[in-house]
């Protein structure tokens, strides 16, 4: 990496980030997460929050991995 491109982000990374964030927000809105957590006792909410975050992080990793795989395949086809 040379000095000109050091601070520049690749477009596919920005797209992967935006898709991942939008997916998380969509799932929270679809499942009405805020209402569920506000009506639940605290001793039940903490483990549920931890599990929910872990599942969402796995989903983000899978989506990002899929995007990277597609990018890699397209790069191989171009060569």
BAFI-3210 file (N, C-alpha, C; in Angstrom, 3 decimals, decimal comma, padded with zeros to 6 digits):
// residues 79
n [1|2|3|4|5|6|7|8|9|10|11|12|13|14|15|16|17|18|19|20|21|22|23|24|25|26|27|28|29|30|31|32|33|34|35|36|37|38|39|40|41|42|43|44|45|46|47|48|49|50|51|52|53|54|55|56|57|58|59|60|61|62|63|64|65|66|67|68|69|70|71|72|73|74|75|76|77|78|79]
n.u [000,853|000,662|001,543|-000,427|-002,872|-003,295|-005,097|-007,485|-010,564|-011,672|-014,297|-015,980|-015,743|-016,998|-019,580|-020,187|-020,182|-022,320|-024,494|-024,512|-025,064|-027,570|-029,047|-029,041|-030,435|-032,890|-033,739|-034,013|-036,101|-038,119|-038,540|-039,340|-037,620|-037,020|-039,421|-039,792|-037,604|-038,034|-040,309|-039,589|-038,334|-035,283|-033,412|-033,972|-033,586|-030,847|-029,330|-030,716|-030,197|-027,417|-027,321|-028,807|-027,189|-024,918|-025,943|-026,673|-024,140|-022,940|-024,566|-023,906|-021,224|-021,504|-022,873|-020,987|-018,865|-019,995|-020,181|-017,457|-016,631|-018,009|-016,756|-014,147|-014,546|-015,416|-013,086|-011,337|-012,549|-012,225|-009,501]
n.v [-001,166|002,134|005,570|007,303|005,926|005,287|006,365|005,970|004,341|001,232|000,883|-001,439|-002,249|-000,235|-000,530|-003,124|-002,644|-000,811|-002,381|-004,350|-002,881|-001,791|-004,164|-005,069|-002,972|-003,179|-005,742|-005,283|-003,406|-004,882|-006,987|-005,619|-004,927|-003,038|-002,665|-005,253|-005,567|-003,518|-004,283|-006,536|-008,358|-007,450|-009,506|-011,409|-010,070|-009,430|-011,875|-012,415|-010,177|-010,468|-012,876|-012,166|-010,134|-011,662|-013,402|-011,565|-010,534|-012,786|-013,080|-010,718|-011,274|-013,469|-012,325|-010,390|-012,095|-013,460|-011,371|-010,802|-013,252|-013,233|-011,008|-012,019|-014,152|-012,749|-011,293|-013,398|-014,291|-012,103|-012,153]
n.w [000,000|-000,927|-000,043|-001,023|-001,070|001,534|003,541|002,313|001,921|000,628|-001,747|-001,591|001,022|002,445|001,446|002,389|005,150|005,382|004,478|006,460|008,825|008,173|007,987|010,648|011,944|010,605|011,466|014,229|014,270|012,985|014,796|017,018|019,206|021,240|022,686|023,689|025,446|027,330|028,723|030,074|032,917|034,620|035,255|033,355|031,018|030,608|029,906|027,539|025,951|025,593|024,151|021,889|020,773|020,151|018,193|016,189|015,571|014,455|012,207|010,834|010,311|008,588|006,409|005,627|005,021|002,849|000,996|000,687|-000,410|-002,855|-003,989|-004,212|-006,011|-008,297|-008,766|-009,453|-011,817|-013,489|-013,963]
ca.u [000,000|001,473|001,081|-001,609|-004,081|-003,255|-006,295|-008,655|-011,277|-012,148|-015,763|-016,673|-015,760|-018,036|-020,860|-020,396|-020,521|-023,662|-025,453|-024,563|-025,750|-028,980|-029,669|-029,248|-031,511|-034,122|-034,148|-034,471|-037,417|-039,055|-038,832|-039,743|-036,698|-037,091|-040,609|-039,559|-036,658|-038,550|-041,344|-039,026|-037,534|-033,855|-032,666|-034,198|-033,174|-029,397|-028,913|-031,341|-029,441|-026,132|-027,575|-029,236|-026,014|-024,059|-026,579|-026,544|-022,748|-022,726|-025,245|-023,079|-020,038|-021,898|-023,159|-019,701|-018,137|-020,603|-019,764|-016,038|-016,551|-018,430|-015,671|-013,029|-014,925|-015,396|-011,675|-010,772|-013,121|-011,627|-008,137]
ca.v [000,000|003,337|006,669|007,952|005,152|004,858|006,761|005,768|003,079|000,608|001,001|-002,657|-002,295|000,700|-001,162|-004,234|-002,045|-000,230|-003,488|-005,001|-002,001|-001,730|-005,441|-005,085|-002,033|-003,772|-006,843|-004,715|-002,800|-005,961|-007,782|-004,693|-005,260|-002,073|-002,976|-006,527|-005,388|-002,614|-004,953|-007,759|-008,170|-007,272|-010,763|-012,130|-009,250|-009,428|-012,992|-012,292|-009,161|-011,052|-013,857|-011,434|-009,493|-012,701|-013,869|-010,515|-010,465|-013,920|-012,741|-009,711|-011,963|-014,290|-011,419|-009,831|-013,184|-013,673|-010,275|-011,017|-014,398|-012,752|-010,146|-012,884|-014,877|-011,778|-011,017|-014,556|-014,336|-011,002|-012,514]
ca.w [000,000|-000,968|000,812|-001,590|-000,762|002,934|004,268|001,465|002,115|-000,593|-001,805|-001,189|002,494|002,876|001,102|003,326|006,436|005,302|004,404|007,770|009,774|007,787|008,335|012,103|012,262|010,087|012,340|015,497|014,042|012,658|015,996|018,083|020,289|022,341|023,486|024,381|026,556|028,360|029,510|030,641|034,140|034,347|035,318|032,106|029,880|030,393|029,053|026,227|025,207|025,206|023,097|020,699|020,185|019,571|016,961|015,182|015,135|013,548|010,949|010,160|009,815|007,438|005,285|005,197|004,381|001,538|000,122|000,386|-001,312|-004,176|-004,481|-004,572|-007,236|-009,397|-009,035|-010,168|-013,157|-014,264|-014,361]
c.u [000,899|000,834|-000,190|-002,896|-004,193|-004,543|-007,583|-009,256|-011,725|-013,676|-016,493|-016,734|-016,851|-019,418|-021,175|-020,804|-021,946|-024,727|-025,609|-025,332|-027,241|-029,712|-029,966|-030,406|-032,853|-034,625|-034,655|-035,867|-038,460|-039,465|-039,265|-038,931|-036,839|-038,279|-040,412|-038,672|-037,196|-039,609|-040,845|-038,275|-036,037|-033,080|-032,900|-033,640|-031,683|-028,943|-029,498|-030,604|-028,115|-026,307|-027,962|-028,054|-025,098|-024,638|-026,445|-025,111|-022,409|-023,379|-024,430|-021,843|-020,360|-022,170|-021,856|-018,865|-018,683|-020,200|-018,295|-015,853|-016,944|-017,346|-014,495|-013,315|-014,892|-013,956|-011,007|-011,278|-012,495|-010,222|-008,223]
c.v [001,228|004,455|007,335|007,251|004,786|005,189|006,496|004,391|002,537|000,633|-000,250|-002,791|-001,386|000,093|-002,299|-003,709|-001,518|-001,325|-004,146|-004,164|-001,922|-003,025|-005,502|-004,169|-002,589|-004,879|-006,317|-004,126|-003,886|-006,735|-006,930|-004,940|-004,310|-002,380|-004,267|-006,319|-004,483|-003,277|-006,200|-007,455|-008,176|-008,591|-011,638|-011,374|-009,357|-010,634|-012,924|-011,276|-009,733|-012,048|-013,173|-010,775|-010,517|-013,191|-012,822|-010,392|-011,618|-013,638|-011,717|-010,367|-012,801|-013,417|-010,827|-010,886|-013,489|-012,599|-010,433|-012,191|-013,999|-011,879|-010,985|-013,627|-013,950|-011,436|-012,147|-014,621|-013,260|-011,341|-013,547]
c.w [000,000|-000,144|000,292|-001,166|000,710|003,693|003,517|001,703|000,765|-000,595|-001,324|000,324|003,046|002,612|002,066|004,698|006,438|005,263|005,766|008,783|009,446|008,131|009,828|012,481|011,795|011,012|013,684|015,355|013,792|013,906|017,186|019,360|021,486|023,253|024,284|025,611|027,664|029,237|030,232|031,936|033,816|034,342|034,083|030,905|029,586|029,562|027,640|025,358|024,723|024,059|021,790|020,008|019,520|018,239|015,864|014,688|014,197|012,196|010,157|009,571|008,583|006,217|004,742|004,488|002,999|000,540|-000,270|-000,578|-002,731|-004,789|-004,954|-005,873|-008,443|-009,761|-009,793|-011,605|-014,036|-014,735|-015,433]
res [x|x|x|x|x|x|x|x|x|x|x|x|x|x|x|x|x|x|x|x|x|x|x|x|x|x|x|x|x|x|x|x|x|x|x|x|x|x|x|x|x|x|x|x|x|x|x|x|x|x|x|x|x|x|x|x|x|x|x|x|x|x|x|x|x|x|x|x|x|x|x|x|x|x|x|x|x|x|x]
***
